[in-house]
Amino acid sequence: EIELKNVKEFWRERQEHKWHHEDTKIIGTILLLLLLLLVLTTSDPGRAANMESEPIREPSGAVLLVVDGLGSSYVYPEHRAYALDGSPLEGAVLFNLSGSGTRVVDVQVPVPETTQSHSVLVTGRADVDPENPGRTVFDAAREESYLCLGLLQRGDAMPVLQEMDAILYLDDNSLYGAEPIVGFRAGAAASLSPILQKWRDRFGRYTGELGIPAYINYNAWALDAAADLVGNLSRQRFIMLVNAGGVDSAGQERGAEGYRKVIAALDEPLGKLAEACRKKHVLLVVTADHGMVFPGKEGKGGHSAEKYADRLEARRVPLVFLGPGVEELNLGGSWSETDIAPTLLSLLNISAGLTGNGKEMPVAESFRLAVSGAPED
């Protein structure tokens, strides 16, 4: 296990790297402007200097990973988690959550309740009715011929399930319940059927252990299946919603220490999914529907009950964008879960048409300039 002092050291080095990266970008921008000025002032008046912006490569698809119950108070160095009795609670380091891309430092959910929050996430509306959500990111994506996929372990209302062209979901939200259910919309890609059925059949292999390993493997099943799907999708743009429920369950059933252990174990399957997305030029967005609050270092956690719901440990969630078209930065300011949907669609160059009041986050990579026609010595 990593001691807390080593965790702090890791994050300090990580922040210094980010700051150095930002300084390097600023210096690079200044040098580029000086170069352009030099070209324009020394070129032969009769010979034009051509400046062209190189297009930023668009993602071939997107994975929206929702880790149920993962509070940023437990995984971000800027935040600390405290129990209701004031006790400080230990967090975990997820190297694959912070290695690259944009990390949004302060994101809060309007309502720290699973079903409501999942509906906010896909609509950008804080007041959304989960049973009648209206326009979602999946409606917008389908209009642009995107395939909509779901790997869902808990939390989504039936209207969200019905948005999917193909889905693998757990109807009873149980670690030890019935096997996952496979569903398809008429006309969905036939090649998806054997992959989803394979992961339906593999669910039992991930759920044979008891105790903390059961929650860890429950998460791993969802992320491993998502990585396999990404690797097998070709020539088809898609949005995949992945919902991993083991962290939430561990917090409510195994207390603060069990919660921390299950979070820490996310790093390996998250790394596999991130690598699969990188190889296929797929955008990966990692977030959560709510956090978790504990009465003390001992005792089971919660998030939606009145004594928990207003706590930052319940409302603050991580948000990381990884992949093509995304800047390398830590984004400050205060942001809402309602801002995720319009930002996701913008990165995919999809016209949103959402009815919520969410705003696009400034996470997109800047354009690149190419200069030609400069005079030779």
HELIX and SHEET records of a PDB file:
HELIX    1   1 LEU A    4  THR A   42  1                                  39    
HELIX    2   2 SER A   72  TYR A   74  5                                   3    
HELIX    3   3 PHE A   95  SER A   98  1                                   4    
HELIX    4   4 THR A  114  THR A  123  1                                  10    
HELIX    5   5 VAL A  137  GLU A  143  1                                   7    
HELIX    6   6 MET A  158  LEU A  161  1                                   4    
HELIX    7   7 LEU A  192  TYR A  206  1                                  15    
HELIX    8   8 ILE A  212  ASN A  232  1                                  21    
HELIX    9   9 GLY A  246  ALA A  264  1                                  19    
HELIX   10  10 ASP A  267  LYS A  279  1                                  13    
HELIX   11  11 GLU A  306  ALA A  309  1                                   4    
HELIX   12  12 LEU A  312  ARG A  315  1                                   4    
HELIX   13  13 GLU A  337  ASP A  339  5                                   3    
HELIX   14  14 ILE A  340  LEU A  347  1                                   8    
SHEET    1   A 2 ASN A  50  GLU A  54  0                                        
SHEET    2   A 2 ARG A 368  SER A 372 -1                                        
SHEET    1   B 9 ILE A 181  PHE A 184  0                                        
SHEET    2   B 9 ALA A 166  TYR A 169 -1                                        
SHEET    3   B 9 LEU A 147  LEU A 152  1                                        
SHEET    4   B 9 PHE A 238  ALA A 244  1                                        
SHEET    5   B 9 GLY A  61  VAL A  67  1                                        
SHEET    6   B 9 LEU A 283  THR A 287  1                                        
SHEET    7   B 9 LEU A 319  LEU A 322 -1                                        
SHEET    8   B 9 THR A 102  VAL A 104 -1                                        
SHEET    9   B 9 LEU A 329  LEU A 331  1                                        
SHEET    1   C 2 ALA A  81  TYR A  82  0                                        
SHEET    2   C 2 PRO A  88  LEU A  89 -1                                        
SHEET    1   D 3 ARG A 316  VAL A 317  0                                        
SHEET    2   D 3 VAL A 107  GLN A 108 -1                                        
SHEET    3   D 3 TRP A 335  SER A 336  1                                        
END                                                                             
